[in-house]
């Protein structure tokens, strides 16, 4: 199969694309965030496009390794007739970026357009709060070969969007999924609203199309809708061609030059995309790719790692941050940023471990106490009485030593004298300076003696 995606996500701005209405449409009562402009009342002219939205789109295009259109960005009118669109056309820009790449999937183009309102066909009601919110649309080439590849791509794309801090997340995603299999025509699936949805829609469509071909039935070029509740696709209409939209340049919106200086400024300021950071972590710090992927799952976590490894061995830090830190973050259902753990706390914590001032087990308990806690890890360890407890291998060593040095007690033990065990434990306590757990010592002693 071949699969291409068109992904729409809202850009994160305070006001709409062509007016000053706020964009917090979910918190507002219906039809509250509206004005003459975003209702497209006769005679109301759009304001110049929201600069933050355009800059955000340029940033995302750059992070997707796109070339930036050097000439003009102008908006076109894409005509279609539906109750969610009061003007009868959607203002959509020509590509801002093109010919990009994300992990081997080619990005055909990136552009900006306005979100339509929300239409509820069953009630016949329209809420225009969403109308005019800036959307970024990212169009890929048909480079994905399986539902799994499409899912992987979308996960990576959402990471790019999160890193950009210019777009809202998967929650505002709407995707169109194109799929064709050998011997058939292309079907476009609409209404896909999540990564899981895209995966399920592709799986369903792949099986449906294969079965048609098997039975010798022609696959038409058509648009289908994904029904999320049932995880199936149903016919919507025969595919419209670009001509059907009767694109014309919008005479209300003057063309704009994408000023080279501005693009360069954004390029310098933009964060390194996660997939590129992952490869760099592997090369620069010699850590495993799996570890690097986990560490770059969140920008703040990746930044903290880079701070920590200025003072701590990268492999050691990667292991702890990937396993134990991620464990407590997911247990608490928080991001690293939300945990308020500082890289200074992590450095101090790792040094306690590396200097063997605390055991691995103690470390697991201390790290559980780090979220939302400004205290130093040393203080936390002291409060929990975990400083200076010795590692199991040290205790094991002391156990062996006490057995070797006290053959009489050992032979007493074999003759069934219980006191001998207590004597040997006392010896271990002496060697470890009282910092081993008595229960552990008994266990280890018995293990050694009963071999
Ligand atoms: Zn408005």
Boltz pocket constraint, residues with backbone or C-beta under 6 A from the ligand:
constraints:
  - pocket:
      binder: B
      contacts: [[A, 16], [A, 19], [A, 20], [A, 21], [A, 33], [A, 34], [A, 35], [A, 36], [A, 37], [A, 38], [A, 39], [A, 131], [A, 132]]
      max_distance: 6.0
